[in-house]
């Protein structure tokens, strides 16, 4: 069985953290990105709030979704 390449090396985006990602922080910089552009940072449970707050403090549109998103969608069924 081959690992899913979208989650194989999915680790937290916080500097120095190598914990597995459990959330994705979806954001954009409205000063340089058009509304349809989305950037995604991955986060572990410990750093999801920190990364969200870091972006929100800069007035970037930001929200947190489970990672991987497909697993959360399947669980909601």
C-alpha positions as a printed Julia matrix, in Angstrom:
77×3 Matrix{Float64}:
   0.0    0.0    0.0
   1.41   3.38  -1.03
   1.07   6.46   1.18
  -1.11   9.31  -0.02
   1.4   11.91  -1.35
  -0.77  14.8   -0.1
  -0.33  13.65   3.51
   2.94  11.67   3.44
   5.14  14.48   4.76
   2.42  16.7    6.22
   4.03  18.4    9.2
   3.3   21.61  11.06
   4.4   24.87   9.4
   5.5   26.44  12.7
   9.25  27.02  12.68
  11.08  24.09  14.27
   7.98  21.93  14.7
   7.95  18.5   13.05
   4.65  17.29  14.53
   2.06  15.77  12.19
  -0.43  18.26  10.73
  -4.0   18.04  12.02
  -5.32  21.36  10.69
  -4.88  23.61   7.71
  -4.79  27.36   8.11
  -6.34  28.88   4.97
  -5.5   32.53   4.39
  -4.61  35.26   1.93
  -3.0   38.69   2.0
  -5.68  40.99   0.53
  -3.07  43.64  -0.33
  -1.36  41.35  -2.85
  -3.63  38.32  -3.47
  -6.89  38.37  -5.44
  -9.97  37.01  -3.58
  -9.76  33.6   -5.29
  -6.13  33.05  -4.18
  -5.73  30.92  -1.07
  -2.59  30.02   0.77
  -2.47  27.07   3.16
  -0.24  26.47   6.15
  -0.41  23.15   7.95
  -0.53  23.03  11.74
  -0.42  20.55  14.6
  -2.92  20.8   17.46
  -0.46  22.81  19.56
   0.26  25.5   16.92
  -3.04  25.89  15.01
  -4.23  28.71  17.27
  -0.84  30.44  17.22
  -0.62  30.43  13.42
  -4.25  31.55  13.04
  -3.71  34.41  15.51
  -0.44  35.42  13.79
  -2.29  35.9   10.49
  -5.42  37.44  12.01
  -3.27  40.06  13.8
  -2.21  41.25  10.34
  -5.87  41.55   9.25
  -5.57  38.68   6.79
  -8.74  36.73   6.06
  -8.05  33.39   7.78
  -9.9   30.25   8.84
  -8.96  26.82  10.13
 -10.08  23.54   8.57
  -9.3   19.95   9.56
  -6.42  18.27   7.78
  -6.67  16.27   5.7
  -9.9   17.85   4.57
 -11.11  14.68   2.84
 -11.0   12.77   6.13
 -13.11  15.41   7.86
 -15.64  15.38   5.04
 -15.91  11.59   5.24
 -16.36  11.71   9.02
 -19.21  14.22   8.65
 -21.22  11.81   6.47
